[in-house]
C-alpha cells in the first residue's frame, strides 16, 4: 500500500489543480467590491458582508481553522498593482479583545483565541476603493505547526437506498493539503452489500455533513450479472448539496454491481473516490 504521496501541499498551489470551480465555494461578495477569498484548513471561501459573515454551506456552520494561529491566505480578485491596502482583524463572539491578524500581508496567522470569531478583511483597491469582507471562523483549542494540517481527516461517504445505508470504502483522493493513493482496490466481495431495488436511484452524502460540488461515477456488473457498465456525473450549479442523487447509475438488472463514485468536495477542498457493492434481487 502506497500512502501519502503528496504531503505538505500548499493550499494555494494544490487546490486549483483539483478541478472544483470557485463558483461553488461560497456566497457572493459585497456589491460593487472585488471578490476576496480566504483560504485555510476549511478550503477556500469568498467573504461576505460583516453583518452576515461567510460560513460553510449547506449547514451554515462556522469555518473550522483546525488549529490555533492556523496559516491563512487572502486573495483579492484584482491585479497585484491595484491592491493598495489590506487590514485583517478577528473579533471573538464572546466579547474578547479584537485581534489584529495582518496589516498589509495577504499570508498571515489566523486567530489564536479558541472559540468562534468574525474575521474581517478591509481591502483598498484602485478600481473599487475601500470594502470589507468577513468570515465566521471556529478556532479549536488545538496547538500545532503546519505539519498538523496533514492530520485533517477527509470526510467519509454513505450510500442509501430505500431500505438501507452502507459506508463507502475510500479509494484515491486529495483533501486540502494531502493526496493519498491507496495503491489497490479491495475485492468486491469484501465490501458490505447494499440491497437495492431494480432501477432505483441511490443517494450519497458525506459523513461530516459538508457539501459536494458534484460527483462522477460508474456502475459495473460483477461476475454472474449479465449487463453493461454505465457511467454518469453531475455538478451542483449553485449551492453545494449535502446529499446528491446518483441519477444515471440505476442498476438495470438483478445481480451484483460495483459502484465507484468520486465526490467533489465543496470549498475547493478536493475530491475522494468511494466503492460500494450493490445487490439487486
C-alpha positions as CSV (number, residue, x, y, z in Angstrom):
1,X,0.0,0.0,0.0
2,X,1.4,3.4,-1.0
3,X,0.1,6.3,1.1
4,X,0.8,10.0,1.5
5,X,2.3,10.6,-1.9
6,X,2.0,14.3,-1.9
7,X,2.4,15.6,1.7
8,X,2.6,19.2,2.7
9,X,0.9,20.7,-0.4
10,X,0.3,24.4,0.0
11,X,-3.4,25.2,-0.4
12,X,-2.9,27.9,-2.9
13,X,-1.0,25.6,-5.2
14,X,-2.8,22.3,-4.7
15,X,-6.5,23.2,-4.8
16,X,-6.6,24.9,-8.2
17,X,-5.5,21.5,-9.7
18,X,-8.4,19.6,-8.3
19,X,-11.0,20.7,-10.8
20,X,-13.5,22.2,-8.5
21,X,-14.9,25.6,-9.5
22,X,-14.6,28.6,-7.3
23,X,-18.2,29.5,-8.0
24,X,-19.4,26.6,-5.8
25,X,-17.2,27.7,-2.8
26,X,-19.4,30.2,-1.0
27,X,-21.7,33.2,-1.2
28,X,-21.3,36.3,-3.3
29,X,-19.1,39.2,-2.1
30,X,-20.5,42.7,-1.2
31,X,-21.9,44.7,-4.1
32,X,-19.5,46.9,-6.2
33,X,-16.5,45.3,-4.5
34,X,-13.8,42.9,-5.5
35,X,-14.2,39.2,-4.6
36,X,-11.9,38.4,-1.6
37,X,-11.1,34.8,-0.9
38,X,-9.8,33.4,2.4
39,X,-8.0,30.0,2.2
40,X,-7.2,27.7,5.2
41,X,-7.9,24.3,6.6
42,X,-11.6,24.8,5.6
43,X,-10.8,25.2,1.9
44,X,-11.3,28.5,0.1
45,X,-14.3,30.7,0.7
46,X,-15.4,34.1,-0.6
47,X,-16.0,36.8,2.1
48,X,-19.4,38.4,2.6
49,X,-20.8,41.4,4.4
50,X,-19.5,41.7,8.0
51,X,-23.1,41.7,9.2
52,X,-23.5,38.2,7.7
53,X,-20.0,36.7,7.6
54,X,-19.4,33.8,5.3
55,X,-19.9,30.3,6.7
56,X,-19.9,26.7,5.3
57,X,-22.9,25.8,3.2
58,X,-25.2,23.8,3.3
59,X,-25.5,24.0,7.1
60,X,-24.0,27.5,7.6
61,X,-21.5,26.2,10.1
62,X,-18.5,28.3,11.2
63,X,-15.4,27.6,9.1
64,X,-13.0,25.3,11.1
65,X,-9.4,26.5,11.3
66,X,-8.3,23.1,12.7
67,X,-5.5,24.7,14.9
68,X,-4.9,27.9,16.7
69,X,-2.9,30.5,14.7
70,X,-3.6,28.5,11.6
71,X,-1.9,29.8,8.4
72,X,-4.4,31.8,6.3
73,X,-4.2,33.3,2.8
74,X,-6.1,36.2,1.4
75,X,-6.6,36.6,-2.3
76,X,-8.2,39.7,-3.8
77,X,-9.6,39.5,-7.3
78,X,-7.7,42.4,-8.8
79,X,-4.2,42.7,-10.3
80,X,-1.5,43.0,-7.7
81,X,-0.7,46.6,-8.6
82,X,-4.4,47.5,-7.9
83,X,-4.3,46.2,-4.3
84,X,-3.5,49.3,-2.3
85,X,-4.1,48.1,1.3
86,X,-5.0,45.1,3.5
87,X,-6.1,45.1,7.1
88,X,-7.4,41.9,8.8
89,X,-8.8,41.6,12.3
90,X,-10.5,38.9,14.4
91,X,-13.4,39.7,16.7
92,X,-14.4,36.9,19.1
93,X,-18.1,36.5,19.6
94,X,-17.6,36.2,23.4
95,X,-16.6,39.8,23.6
96,X,-12.8,39.4,24.0
97,X,-10.4,41.9,22.6
98,X,-10.1,42.4,18.9
99,X,-7.0,40.6,17.5
100,X,-5.1,42.2,14.6
101,X,-4.1,39.4,12.2
102,X,-2.5,41.4,9.3
103,X,-1.5,44.9,8.3
104,X,-0.5,44.7,4.6
105,X,0.3,41.0,4.2
106,X,-2.0,38.6,2.4
107,X,-0.5,35.5,4.1
108,X,-0.8,35.5,7.9
109,X,-1.6,33.5,11.0
110,X,-5.2,33.2,12.0
111,X,-6.8,33.8,15.4
112,X,-5.0,32.3,18.4
113,X,-8.1,32.6,20.7
114,X,-10.2,29.4,20.8
115,X,-13.9,30.0,20.1
116,X,-15.9,31.5,17.3
117,X,-14.8,34.7,15.8
118,X,-15.6,37.0,12.9
119,X,-12.5,37.6,10.7
120,X,-12.8,40.8,8.8
121,X,-10.6,41.9,5.9
122,X,-10.6,45.6,4.9
123,X,-9.1,46.0,1.5
124,X,-8.5,49.1,-0.6
125,X,-8.2,48.6,-4.4
126,X,-7.7,51.1,-7.2
127,X,-11.0,50.3,-9.1
128,X,-13.2,49.7,-6.1
129,X,-11.9,51.8,-3.2
130,X,-12.4,50.5,0.4
131,X,-14.5,47.4,1.1
132,X,-15.0,44.9,3.9
133,X,-15.3,41.1,3.7
134,X,-15.9,38.8,6.6
135,X,-15.9,35.1,7.5
136,X,-17.2,33.2,10.6
137,X,-14.3,31.1,11.9
138,X,-14.3,28.4,14.6
139,X,-10.9,28.0,16.3
140,X,-10.5,24.8,18.3
141,X,-8.2,24.7,21.4
142,X,-5.6,22.7,19.4
143,X,-2.0,23.7,19.0
144,X,0.3,22.6,16.2
145,X,2.6,23.7,13.4
146,X,1.9,23.4,9.7
147,X,2.6,19.7,9.9
148,X,-0.7,19.4,11.9
149,X,-2.6,20.4,8.8
150,X,-1.7,17.0,7.3
151,X,-3.8,15.3,10.0
152,X,-7.1,16.9,8.9
153,X,-9.4,13.9,8.2
154,X,-11.3,13.8,5.0
155,X,-15.0,13.0,5.1
156,X,-16.3,9.5,4.5
157,X,-19.4,8.8,2.5
158,X,-22.7,6.9,3.0
159,X,-24.8,5.4,0.2
160,X,-28.5,5.0,0.8
161,X,-31.3,3.0,-0.9
162,X,-34.9,3.0,0.1
163,X,-34.3,0.2,2.7
164,X,-30.7,0.5,4.0
165,X,-27.5,2.5,4.1
166,X,-23.8,1.5,3.8
167,X,-20.5,3.3,4.3
168,X,-18.2,3.6,1.3
169,X,-14.7,2.1,1.1
170,X,-12.3,5.0,0.5
171,X,-10.2,5.0,-2.6
172,X,-7.7,7.5,-4.0
173,X,-8.3,11.2,-3.1
174,X,-7.0,14.6,-2.3
175,X,-8.2,16.5,0.7
176,X,-6.8,20.0,1.4
177,X,-3.0,19.6,2.0
178,X,-2.7,15.9,1.3
179,X,-3.2,13.4,-1.5
180,X,-3.5,9.7,-0.9
181,X,-3.1,6.8,-3.3
182,X,-4.4,3.6,-1.6
183,X,-2.4,1.5,-4.1
184,X,-5.0,-1.3,-4.6
185,X,-8.7,-2.0,-5.0
186,X,-10.2,-4.4,-2.5
187,X,-12.1,-7.4,-3.8
188,X,-15.7,-6.5,-4.4
189,X,-16.9,-9.4,-2.3
190,X,-15.2,-7.8,0.8
191,X,-17.4,-4.7,0.5
192,X,-20.6,-4.7,2.6
193,X,-23.7,-5.3,0.4
194,X,-26.3,-2.7,0.0
195,X,-29.8,-4.0,-1.0
196,X,-31.1,-2.0,-3.9
197,X,-34.4,-2.2,-5.9
198,X,-34.2,-2.7,-9.7
199,X,-33.9,0.7,-11.3
200,X,-33.6,2.6,-8.0
201,X,-31.8,6.0,-7.9
202,X,-29.4,6.0,-4.9
203,X,-28.5,8.9,-2.6
204,X,-24.9,9.8,-1.5
205,X,-24.0,12.0,1.5
206,X,-20.7,12.9,3.3
207,X,-20.3,11.8,6.9
208,X,-19.3,15.2,8.2
209,X,-22.4,16.9,6.7
210,X,-20.4,19.1,4.4
211,X,-21.4,19.8,0.8
212,X,-20.5,18.4,-2.6
213,X,-19.9,20.5,-5.7
214,X,-20.5,17.5,-7.9
215,X,-19.9,13.8,-8.5
216,X,-18.7,11.3,-11.1
217,X,-19.5,7.6,-11.0
218,X,-19.5,4.3,-12.8
219,X,-21.6,1.2,-12.3
220,X,-20.0,-2.2,-13.3
221,X,-21.7,-5.6,-13.3
222,X,-19.9,-8.2,-11.2
223,X,-19.4,-11.8,-12.2
224,X,-22.7,-13.6,-12.9
225,X,-24.6,-10.3,-13.7
226,X,-25.5,-10.0,-17.4
227,X,-25.5,-6.3,-18.1
228,X,-23.3,-3.5,-19.5
229,X,-21.3,-1.0,-17.4
230,X,-22.5,2.6,-17.4
231,X,-21.3,6.0,-16.1
232,X,-22.8,9.3,-15.2
233,X,-21.9,12.6,-13.5
234,X,-23.5,15.8,-12.3
235,X,-22.5,19.2,-10.9
236,X,-24.2,21.4,-8.3
237,X,-24.9,24.6,-10.3
238,X,-25.5,27.0,-7.4
239,X,-25.1,25.9,-3.7
240,X,-23.3,22.7,-2.8
241,X,-25.5,19.8,-1.9
242,X,-25.5,17.9,1.4
243,X,-26.9,14.9,-0.5
244,X,-26.8,14.0,-4.2
245,X,-29.0,11.6,-6.2
246,X,-26.9,9.4,-8.5
247,X,-29.1,9.7,-11.5
248,X,-27.9,7.6,-14.4
249,X,-26.4,4.9,-12.2
250,X,-29.5,2.8,-11.6
251,X,-29.0,-1.0,-11.8
252,X,-30.7,-2.3,-14.9
253,X,-30.9,-6.0,-14.0
254,X,-30.8,-8.2,-10.9
255,X,-27.5,-9.4,-9.6
256,X,-24.4,-7.8,-8.0
257,X,-22.8,-4.5,-9.1
258,X,-19.7,-2.5,-8.2
259,X,-20.4,1.2,-7.8
260,X,-17.5,3.7,-7.9
261,X,-18.2,7.3,-7.1
262,X,-16.0,10.3,-6.9
263,X,-17.3,13.1,-4.6
264,X,-16.1,16.5,-5.5
265,X,-15.9,18.4,-2.2
266,X,-17.1,22.0,-2.0
267,X,-15.0,25.0,-1.0
268,X,-12.2,23.6,-3.3
269,X,-11.3,21.0,-0.6
270,X,-10.5,18.3,-3.1
271,X,-12.1,15.0,-4.2
272,X,-12.4,11.4,-3.0
273,X,-13.4,8.1,-4.6
274,X,-15.6,5.6,-2.8
275,X,-16.5,2.0,-3.6
276,X,-19.8,0.2,-2.9
277,X,-21.3,-3.2,-3.7
278,X,-24.9,-3.3,-4.7
279,X,-27.2,-6.4,-4.6
280,X,-30.3,-6.3,-6.7
281,X,-32.9,-9.1,-6.1
